Amino acid sequence: MAPVQEPIHDEIASVLAQYDLGKLVQFEQNLIGYNNTNFAIKTEKQGVRKDYFFRRYKSEILPEEIIFEHALIRRLLDEDICQVARVHKTKTGETFFTQQPQDGKSPPVYYAVFDYLQGEDRFTWIDPQLNPQEVLEAAMVLAKFHDAVYGFVPPGRRVEPQMLDLLPQIMENLNLVNRKSKGSIFDDLLQANLEFLLNECQEMQDYCAGLDWSLAPRMVIHCDYHPGNLKFSGSEVVGLFDFDWSKIDLRCFDVGLAIWYLCHWGGERNGIIRFAESLHFLQVYQEWSAELPTINPLDKFELQHLPVMVNLGNLFVLNWTVRDYYATDADPEEYLMYLEHSIQFSRWFSLRGWEFMRDNLIPNLNMDYDHAM
């Protein structure tokens, strides 16, 4: 872990004083995440040292969003999915600590302390190349997650709209990029493809507006289910984390987003769904969903529109890429890679990807699930 650095050490130590977890000994920032500021920390209490995960939430987070996330964690701890990091309570019994600003003007800062999950951080969300057993494990854990949260309505809420309602906001964000331009290579590529991306969003909105989505189950979804949020031991998934994007939304969107994350990065075919891998993922998800006590497999309606859910997953991540780039001091070259990837996928999907998944991926499941939950 990193040597003591001021003022980060003092910040963590002052928050830990609100807990009964011991004195800060070491800390190391986790640089993988983009939304919150996270640290692996080590404390000592009565001569015993323990590891924890320390989080300073992003500045725009609202308390009701943290309440939602922590309630979900408590629910998952009661279920047999895999390891989930318990959130620790302050000395006053809260699951997060609120630091009020001294100037009386700045927004409050929120902190939480979690168990440190054991297991290997084998992947990030960028170019995860999973072997067949790892794909199986990832699909099984997602099915178990959906089974565990079926019917669960947590207190609090995620402020971000559900995906179908988010599309107008995505188009609004794209329409503002010319005003926000930083004059970088990222801006050049985005502006060159802006009309195409706006048309893609509009086409998806028009398509979805013509469907009765009451036929598709809604539940708490992970909404960021990728291999970088899984802990591994060998090929086994032993831990699941990062629930701060979770919200109530379409179950089939969560599956589509997971396929987008898992099955299309890498190599000369970057931005193109890998058929065998995505088919394997879906088959395992369907098989486990059929065996679990509360959820059913994706039904005919969900499967019919799953290709669109995969594309919406791409637009969802594109929206994050654009918003985060203009809201932060982001590296243009790093974010250019994310942008290039989303554009490549959108063009593939628009030209032939939709038909490819509709005509090949879904029929090859060889399953007939027409019942809803």
C-alpha positions, 0 to 999 in steps of 0.5 A: 500500500502507498505511504502516508500522503496528506491530506488523503490520510487525514480525510480517511482517518477522520471518517474512520473516527466515526466507526469502530473499526480501528485506526488507519494503518495503510491505504491505497487508492483504487484507480479502476473505478470512474464514478466514486473515489475508492481506497483499499485500507488497512486498520488496526484494532487491539493488535488485529489488522483488517482490510476494508474498502473505503468510498468517497461518493461522487459529488452529485450523489443523493442520499436516497441513492445511497440508501437504495444501494445499501438496502440492496446489499443487505438483501443480497447478503441474505441470499446465496449468490456469491460474496457481496461486500457488507457495508459497515455502520457508523457508531450512530448506526448509519450505513454512510457518514455525511460530512457537512461542508464548513463553508455552508455552501458546498454540497455534503460529502458522503462516505461508506466503508465496506468489507474488502472482498477476497478474490482476484480482480482479473478483468476491467470493463475494457476488452474482457476476454473470458474463457468458457467457464468464466462466461458460464460463471458470469451468466449464472451469477447474473441469474442468481442476482435477478432471482435474489432481488425478484419482488424486492422494492428497496427504500430510496431510489436511483435518480437516473431514469429507466433506460427507455426514459433516458433516451431523450436525455442522451439525445439532449446531451449529444446535442450540447457537445458542440457548445462544450467542445474542448477542441480535442481528438475526442471532440473531432470524432464525436462531432464527425459522427454526431448526426449518425448517433442522434439518428440511432438514438431516435430510431431506438426511441421510435422503435421502443415507443411502439411496444407494450413494455408492461409485458417485460418484467421490471426489477432491481437490476445491476446496471453495470454488470461486467467482468470488472465488477466480478471477483474470481478464484480460478474460473469461479466467480466468488464476488460481485460488487459495485451496486451504485448504478443499480436501479429498477428497470427492465430485466432484459436491459440488464441482460442486454447490457451484460452481453454488450460488456462481455461479448464484443471487445477485442481484436479486428472484430472490435465492436462486433458481438462474438456469436459463440460467447454471447450464445453461451452466456444466454444459454446458461442464463436461461438454464439457471433462470429455469431452475431458480425459485422465483425468476423465469428465463427470458420469455419470447417478448424479452428475447424478441427485443433483446438485440435492441437491449444490447444496442441500448446498453451501448448507448447507455455507456456512450452517454456515460462516456460523453457526460464524464468526458465533458464533466471532468478533466478526462484524458482525450486519448483514453476516452477516445478509445471508449468513443471509438468502440461505441461508434464501431458497435453502433455502425455494426448494429445499424448495418447488420448487427440487429438482423444478425442477432435477431436471425442467428443468436436468438433462434439458436437458443433452441428454447421456448419460453413464453411465460412471464414472471 
